[in-house]
Every structure is written in structure tokens, then in C-alpha cells.
Amino acid sequence: MSQIVKVAKYLRSHTKGNGVTASMIANSTGVPRTNVMKRIYDLRVNEGFNIVTNRRNVGGKTKVYYRMAV
């Protein structure tokens, strides 16, 4: 299974709630974290998926959360 398919399936199964981080996706799918962010870009630009990005401060650090809009 390709990286883009793994990331898309994971995002599709986590559409509820606040979203998921690139690290959470990487740990669950086995795709490296930097590649997760590249595949999210590919899903948006090349495949036309609507993926929402939210930034939150957690413990003094800004974390990025992704969620596929339904």
C-alpha cells in the first residue's frame, strides 16, 4: 500500500474531534513524519481532498492538527 493511501485512510477514519498530528499518523501507519506532511500536501493539491489544518499551543509549543473535512 502506498504512503498516500495509508495517510488518506487514517485521516478518513479520524474525521471526528480535534484532529490528529503528523506524529500520530506516522506512528499508526509506519510512514515517516516528514513524508506524512508531504502526503497531506499531495492529498490536498493533487487529489483534491479538503484537509483542515488547525494550530494550537500545547505546553508552550505550537502543534499542528489535521482533519479531513467530510
C-alpha positions as CSV (number, residue, x, y, z in Angstrom):
1,M,0.0,0.0,0.0
2,S,1.4,3.4,-0.9
3,Q,2.1,6.1,1.6
4,I,-0.6,8.4,0.2
5,V,-3.2,5.7,0.6
6,K,-2.2,4.9,4.2
7,V,-2.4,8.6,5.2
8,A,-5.7,9.1,3.4
9,K,-7.2,6.0,5.1
10,Y,-6.0,7.2,8.5
11,L,-7.4,10.7,8.0
12,R,-10.8,9.3,6.8
13,S,-11.1,7.2,9.9
14,H,-10.3,10.2,12.2
15,T,-12.7,12.8,10.9
16,K,-14.3,13.5,14.3
17,G,-12.8,15.5,17.1
18,N,-9.9,18.0,17.1
19,G,-7.8,16.2,14.5
20,V,-4.5,14.3,14.5
21,T,-0.9,15.3,14.4
22,A,1.6,14.2,11.8
23,S,3.4,12.2,14.6
24,M,0.2,10.3,15.4
25,I,-0.3,9.4,11.7
26,A,3.3,8.4,11.4
27,N,3.2,6.1,14.5
28,S,0.0,4.4,13.3
29,T,0.8,4.0,9.6
30,G,4.6,3.5,9.6
31,V,5.1,6.4,7.2
32,P,7.9,8.8,8.4
33,R,6.7,12.1,9.9
34,T,8.2,14.3,7.2
35,N,6.6,12.1,4.5
36,V,3.2,12.4,6.2
37,M,3.3,16.2,5.8
38,K,4.3,15.7,2.1
39,R,1.5,13.2,1.5
40,I,-1.0,15.6,3.1
41,Y,0.1,18.3,0.7
42,D,-0.3,15.7,-2.2
43,L,-3.8,14.8,-1.0
44,R,-4.8,18.5,-1.0
45,V,-3.2,19.7,-4.2
46,N,-3.1,16.6,-6.5
47,E,-6.1,14.6,-5.2
48,G,-8.4,17.5,-4.2
49,F,-9.2,16.4,-0.7
50,N,-10.3,19.0,1.8
51,I,-8.0,18.7,4.7
52,V,-8.3,21.2,7.5
53,T,-5.2,22.4,9.5
54,N,-5.5,23.8,13.0
55,R,-2.7,25.1,15.1
56,R,-2.8,25.0,18.9
57,N,-0.4,25.9,21.7
58,V,0.2,22.9,23.9
59,G,2.7,23.2,26.7
60,G,4.2,26.3,25.2
61,K,4.7,24.7,21.8
62,T,2.6,25.1,18.7
63,K,1.2,21.8,17.4
64,V,-0.4,21.3,14.0
65,Y,-3.5,19.1,13.8
66,Y,-5.0,17.7,10.6
67,R,-8.6,16.6,9.9
68,M,-10.3,15.6,6.7
69,A,-13.4,17.6,6.2
70,V,-16.5,15.5,5.4
